[in-house]
Amino acid sequence: GCLRDGIKECGSLVSLRLGDNKAIGNSLNLAAVVSELSQIAILDVPHCLLGKEGLGYLAQVLVASASRSIEQLNLMGNDLGDEGASGLADVLSQCGALKELNLCSNKIGDEGGRRLAAAFGAGLQGVDLRMHDFSPQVRTELQAAKGRRVLLDQRWG
C-alpha cells in the first residue's frame, strides 16, 4: 500500500525502523517494502506481530539479492516461536552481510535454539536471545558459537 509506494521513491534508504507497527502483522506488507530497498543496512521491526507466517515472507526477501545488504535485523517480540526460529535458521547462511540479530522475547524454545546455534553465519557477530527458556544444554550450544556474542541473560555470554 502507501508505505510500499513511498519506499519506491526512497530506493537509497539504509535504515528502516517500524517498531510497534501492528499494521504490518503477518502479511506480505513488510516483505514487499523490504524488497524495494536495495541498500538497506538496518531493518528494525520489533513488536510488529509478524509471527511465523510474517517471518516466512520476510525470510524469502532476506535471501533475495535486493536485501543482502542487511547488517542489523531486529525481530524482538514478534512471537516467532520454534517454527519461526527454524525458518530463520534455514536462511541465515544466505544473509552474508548480517552482523547483529535481535530475537529477544520471541517464545523460542530448545528446538529453535538448536537450529539457530547450528546456523549462525560466518559474519554474524552478535545475537540477542534474552527472554527465552532454553535448557542448560541448548544454552551451552548457543554460547559455543565461535567468535560470536550471544546474549542469553543481561550480559554477553
SVG drawing of the C-alpha trace seen along z (x, -y; Angstrom):
<svg xmlns="http://www.w3.org/2000/svg" viewBox="-3 -9 39 39">
<polyline fill="none" stroke="black" stroke-width="0.4" points="0.0,0.0 1.1,-3.5 4.3,-2.6 5.5,-0.5 4.6,-3.3 6.6,-5.8 9.6,-3.4 9.8,-3.2 10.7,-6.9 13.5,-6.2 15.5,-3.5 18.7,-4.5 17.1,-4.2 19.6,-2.5 17.6,-2.2 14.0,-1.2 12.6,-1.4 9.0,-0.2 8.8,0.8 5.4,1.5 3.7,1.2 0.8,3.7 -0.4,2.9 2.5,4.9 1.4,8.1 1.8,11.5 1.2,10.3 3.2,9.6 3.4,5.9 6.9,5.9 8.3,8.3 7.0,6.1 8.5,3.0 11.9,4.5 12.1,5.9 12.1,2.4 15.2,1.4 18.5,2.3 20.8,0.6 19.1,1.3 21.6,2.0 19.3,1.8 15.8,3.4 14.3,2.7 10.8,4.3 10.3,5.1 6.8,5.9 5.1,5.9 3.1,9.2 5.0,10.9 4.6,14.5 6.0,17.4 3.9,16.6 5.2,13.0 8.7,14.2 8.3,16.7 7.5,13.9 10.4,11.8 12.8,14.8 12.1,15.1 13.1,11.4 16.2,11.8 17.7,14.2 16.8,12.1 19.5,10.0 17.8,6.8 18.3,7.2 21.6,9.0 23.0,5.7 21.1,6.0 23.7,5.8 21.3,5.4 18.0,7.2 15.8,6.6 12.9,9.0 12.3,8.6 8.9,9.6 7.3,10.9 6.1,14.2 8.2,16.3 8.3,19.5 10.4,22.5 8.9,22.8 9.8,19.2 13.3,19.5 13.8,22.7 12.7,20.9 15.1,18.1 17.9,20.6 17.3,22.0 18.2,18.7 20.8,17.3 23.7,18.8 22.5,16.8 22.5,13.5 26.2,12.8 26.1,9.2 24.1,9.8 26.2,8.9 23.7,8.3 20.4,10.2 17.9,9.5 15.5,12.3 14.8,11.3 11.3,12.3 10.1,14.5 8.9,17.6 11.8,19.7 12.4,23.0 15.1,25.6 14.3,26.8 14.5,23.3 17.6,22.5 19.4,25.6 18.6,24.7 19.8,21.2 23.0,22.2 23.8,24.5 23.0,21.8 24.9,18.8 26.7,17.4 30.3,16.5 29.7,12.8 27.3,12.8 28.9,11.1 26.1,10.7 22.8,12.4 20.3,11.3 18.3,14.3 17.2,12.9 13.8,13.8 13.8,17.4 13.6,20.5 16.4,22.6 17.7,25.8 21.2,25.7 22.4,27.9 21.0,25.5 22.4,22.5 25.8,24.1 25.3,24.8 24.4,21.2 27.3,19.8 29.7,22.1 29.2,20.2 32.8,19.3 33.6,15.6 30.0,14.5 28.5,12.6 25.3,14.4 23.2,12.5 21.1,15.0 20.7,13.1 21.6,9.5 25.2,10.0 27.0,11.2 27.9,14.9"/>
</svg>
